[in-house]
Amino acid sequence: MKKELVQLQQKLDITFKDEALLARALVHSSYVNENPSLKSGSNERLEFLGDAVLGLVIGDKLYRDFPEYAEGELTRLRAALVKRETLAIVANSIKLGDYLYLGRGEEASNGREKAANLAGAMEAVIGAVYLDGGLALAEKSILRLFSGELEICKKTMVIDYKSELQTWLQSKYRQTPVYITIETKGPDHARQFTVEVRLDNKVLGKGSGHSKQTAETAAAQDALDKLKDTFTR
């Protein structure tokens, strides 16, 4: 096996039983176009599989770590973690671009630095890990690789939408929104809060959650969605 693949396995902290899977995960379609006799093909099928595995693992992690978050909040968190930009950041953390097989044209156009190539290869590697070692190994690898991004999301999720809404309203109206709890229900161990965010007593959005903080976040997101829709019509 090539020395480069040994290095990459060390960075992944995984020893592949079938090294050809890892090699295939690194093959960009441009390389196949210039080497049509290549039997393995490009990494696109592995990319498809890795995307599904990544979504499952991240979704499971968020579901367990944020029991108070509603579906919408969990969906937004997952989207932030599996988007192209985040995948490219994770890929760069292990210098995945150095190991890609690229066609000459893609190489000449800085293909090793393109977010799309890095994100696709990262998903393909995840797919290869899953096929070679199963879901448990893929989960372990994903959570280790994405640990830094998961921590960032945990720290920023709660304030992002409220801060964005406040900045939006101050820039347009020079006013600050007010959050009002309009309903509290359920037993102490499963309390549900419903919050409205208002400006001059006008309701801009509504949200619910198992804490006031998450309900306010949901209300801010609801208000932002409605305001942006109004201003972009």
C-alpha positions as CSV (number, residue, x, y, z in Angstrom):
1,M,0.0,0.0,0.0
2,K,1.2,3.5,-0.8
3,K,2.9,5.5,2.0
4,E,0.3,8.3,1.6
5,L,-2.5,5.9,2.5
6,V,-0.6,4.7,5.6
7,Q,-0.3,8.3,6.7
8,L,-3.9,9.1,6.2
9,Q,-5.0,6.0,8.1
10,Q,-2.8,7.2,11.0
11,K,-4.6,10.6,10.9
12,L,-7.9,8.8,10.9
13,D,-6.7,6.5,13.7
14,I,-8.1,3.6,11.6
15,T,-6.5,0.6,10.0
16,F,-8.5,-0.5,7.0
17,K,-9.0,-4.2,6.3
18,D,-9.6,-3.3,2.6
19,E,-7.3,-0.5,1.8
20,A,-8.8,-0.2,-1.7
21,L,-11.9,1.3,-0.2
22,L,-9.9,4.2,1.2
23,A,-8.1,4.6,-2.1
24,R,-11.4,4.8,-3.9
25,A,-12.6,7.5,-1.5
26,L,-9.9,9.8,-2.7
27,V,-10.5,9.5,-6.4
28,H,-12.1,12.6,-7.9
29,S,-14.2,12.2,-11.1
30,S,-11.7,14.3,-13.0
31,Y,-9.1,11.7,-12.4
32,V,-11.4,9.0,-13.8
33,N,-12.1,11.1,-16.8
34,E,-8.4,11.1,-17.7
35,N,-7.9,7.5,-16.6
36,P,-10.9,5.7,-18.0
37,S,-9.3,2.3,-17.5
38,L,-9.4,2.8,-13.7
39,K,-11.5,-0.1,-12.5
40,S,-12.5,1.4,-9.1
41,G,-14.3,4.5,-10.5
42,S,-14.6,7.8,-8.7
43,N,-15.5,8.4,-5.1
44,E,-19.1,9.6,-5.9
45,R,-20.9,6.4,-4.8
46,L,-19.0,6.4,-1.5
47,E,-19.8,10.1,-1.1
48,F,-23.5,9.3,-1.4
49,L,-23.2,6.6,1.3
50,G,-21.0,8.7,3.6
51,D,-23.5,11.6,3.5
52,A,-26.2,9.3,4.8
53,V,-24.0,7.8,7.5
54,L,-22.9,11.3,8.6
55,G,-26.4,12.5,8.8
56,L,-27.5,9.6,10.9
57,V,-24.5,9.8,13.3
58,I,-24.8,13.6,13.8
59,G,-28.6,13.4,14.1
60,D,-28.3,10.7,16.8
61,K,-25.6,12.8,18.6
62,L,-27.7,15.9,18.6
63,Y,-30.9,14.1,19.6
64,R,-29.1,12.7,22.7
65,D,-27.2,15.9,23.6
66,F,-30.0,18.3,23.3
67,P,-33.2,16.7,24.8
68,E,-34.8,20.1,25.2
69,Y,-34.5,21.1,21.5
70,A,-37.4,20.9,19.2
71,E,-37.3,19.3,15.7
72,G,-36.6,22.6,14.0
73,E,-33.7,23.4,16.2
74,L,-32.1,20.0,15.8
75,T,-32.6,20.2,12.0
76,R,-30.8,23.6,11.9
77,L,-27.9,22.2,14.0
78,R,-27.5,19.2,11.9
79,A,-27.6,21.3,8.7
80,A,-24.8,23.5,10.1
81,L,-22.7,20.4,10.9
82,V,-23.0,18.5,7.6
83,K,-22.9,21.5,5.2
84,R,-20.1,21.8,2.7
85,E,-18.2,24.4,4.5
86,T,-18.1,22.4,7.8
87,L,-17.0,19.3,5.9
88,A,-14.2,21.2,4.2
89,I,-13.0,22.5,7.6
90,V,-12.9,18.9,9.0
91,A,-11.2,17.7,5.8
92,N,-8.5,20.4,6.1
93,S,-7.9,19.4,9.7
94,I,-6.4,16.1,8.4
95,K,-5.0,17.7,5.2
96,L,-7.3,15.4,3.2
97,G,-6.7,17.5,0.1
98,D,-3.1,16.3,0.0
99,Y,-4.2,12.8,-0.7
100,L,-6.7,13.3,-3.5
101,Y,-6.4,11.8,-7.0
102,L,-7.2,14.7,-9.3
103,G,-7.2,15.2,-13.1
104,R,-4.6,17.6,-14.5
105,G,-7.1,20.3,-15.1
106,E,-8.6,20.1,-11.6
107,E,-5.1,20.0,-10.1
108,A,-4.1,23.1,-12.1
109,S,-7.2,25.0,-10.8
110,N,-6.3,24.5,-7.1
111,G,-8.7,21.5,-6.8
112,R,-7.0,20.4,-3.6
113,E,-8.3,23.5,-1.9
114,K,-11.9,23.6,-3.3
115,A,-14.5,23.1,-0.6
116,A,-16.7,20.9,-2.9
117,N,-13.8,18.5,-3.5
118,L,-12.8,18.4,0.1
119,A,-16.4,18.0,1.4
120,G,-17.1,15.2,-1.2
121,A,-13.9,13.4,-0.3
122,M,-14.7,13.7,3.4
123,E,-18.1,12.1,2.9
124,A,-16.5,9.4,0.7
125,V,-13.9,8.6,3.4
126,I,-16.8,8.3,6.0
127,G,-18.6,5.9,3.6
128,A,-15.4,3.8,3.2
129,V,-14.9,3.6,7.0
130,Y,-18.5,2.5,7.3
131,L,-18.2,-0.2,4.7
132,D,-14.9,-1.5,6.0
133,G,-15.6,-1.4,9.8
134,G,-19.3,-1.0,10.3
135,L,-21.5,1.7,11.9
136,A,-19.9,1.7,15.3
137,L,-16.4,2.4,13.9
138,A,-17.9,5.1,11.5
139,E,-19.6,6.7,14.5
140,K,-16.5,6.8,16.6
141,S,-14.5,8.3,13.7
142,I,-17.1,10.9,12.9
143,L,-17.5,12.1,16.5
144,R,-13.7,12.4,16.9
145,L,-13.3,14.3,13.6
146,F,-16.3,16.6,14.2
147,S,-15.7,17.1,17.9
148,G,-14.5,20.7,17.5
149,E,-17.4,21.7,15.2
150,L,-19.8,20.1,17.7
151,E,-18.5,22.2,20.5
152,I,-18.7,25.3,18.4
153,C,-22.4,24.6,17.7
154,K,-23.1,23.9,21.3
155,K,-21.7,27.3,22.3
156,T,-23.3,29.4,19.5
157,M,-26.7,27.8,18.8
158,V,-28.6,29.5,21.5
159,I,-27.4,33.1,20.8
160,D,-27.2,33.0,17.0
161,Y,-30.9,33.6,16.1
162,K,-31.6,36.0,18.9
163,S,-28.5,38.1,18.1
164,E,-29.3,38.0,14.4
165,L,-32.9,39.1,15.0
166,Q,-31.7,42.0,17.3
167,T,-29.2,43.2,14.7
168,W,-31.8,43.0,11.9
169,L,-34.4,45.0,13.9
170,Q,-31.9,47.6,15.1
171,S,-30.7,48.2,11.6
172,K,-34.2,48.6,10.2
173,Y,-36.2,50.1,13.1
174,R,-33.6,51.1,15.7
175,Q,-35.5,49.0,18.3
176,T,-34.9,45.9,20.4
177,P,-37.3,43.0,20.5
178,V,-39.0,41.8,23.6
179,Y,-39.6,38.2,24.5
180,I,-42.9,37.3,26.3
181,T,-43.7,33.8,27.8
182,I,-47.3,33.3,26.9
183,E,-47.8,29.7,28.1
184,T,-46.1,27.3,30.4
185,K,-47.5,23.7,30.6
186,G,-46.5,20.2,31.6
187,P,-45.0,18.6,34.7
188,D,-41.7,19.9,36.2
189,H,-39.6,17.2,34.5
190,A,-41.2,17.9,31.0
191,R,-42.1,21.6,31.1
192,Q,-43.0,23.2,27.8
193,F,-42.7,27.0,27.3
194,T,-44.2,29.0,24.5
195,V,-42.7,32.4,23.8
196,E,-43.6,35.3,21.5
197,V,-41.1,37.9,20.3
198,R,-42.6,41.3,19.9
199,L,-41.8,44.7,18.6
200,D,-44.1,47.6,19.7
201,N,-46.5,44.9,20.9
202,K,-46.7,43.4,17.4
203,V,-46.0,39.7,17.4
204,L,-43.1,38.9,15.1
205,G,-42.7,35.2,15.8
206,K,-43.6,32.4,18.2
207,G,-41.6,29.4,19.4
208,S,-41.8,26.5,21.9
209,G,-39.2,24.5,23.8
210,H,-38.4,22.7,27.1
211,S,-36.7,25.8,28.4
212,K,-37.3,29.5,28.0
213,Q,-34.0,29.9,26.3
214,T,-34.8,27.4,23.6
215,A,-38.3,28.7,23.2
216,E,-36.9,32.2,22.7
217,T,-34.4,30.9,20.1
218,A,-37.3,29.2,18.2
219,A,-39.3,32.4,18.4
220,A,-36.4,34.5,17.0
221,Q,-35.9,32.0,14.2
222,D,-39.6,32.1,13.3
223,A,-39.5,35.9,13.3
224,L,-36.4,36.0,11.1
225,D,-38.0,33.6,8.6
226,K,-41.1,35.8,8.4
227,L,-39.3,39.1,8.2
228,K,-36.8,37.9,5.5
229,D,-39.7,36.5,3.5
230,T,-41.5,39.8,3.6
231,F,-38.5,41.9,2.6
232,T,-37.5,39.6,-0.2
233,R,-40.8,39.5,-2.0
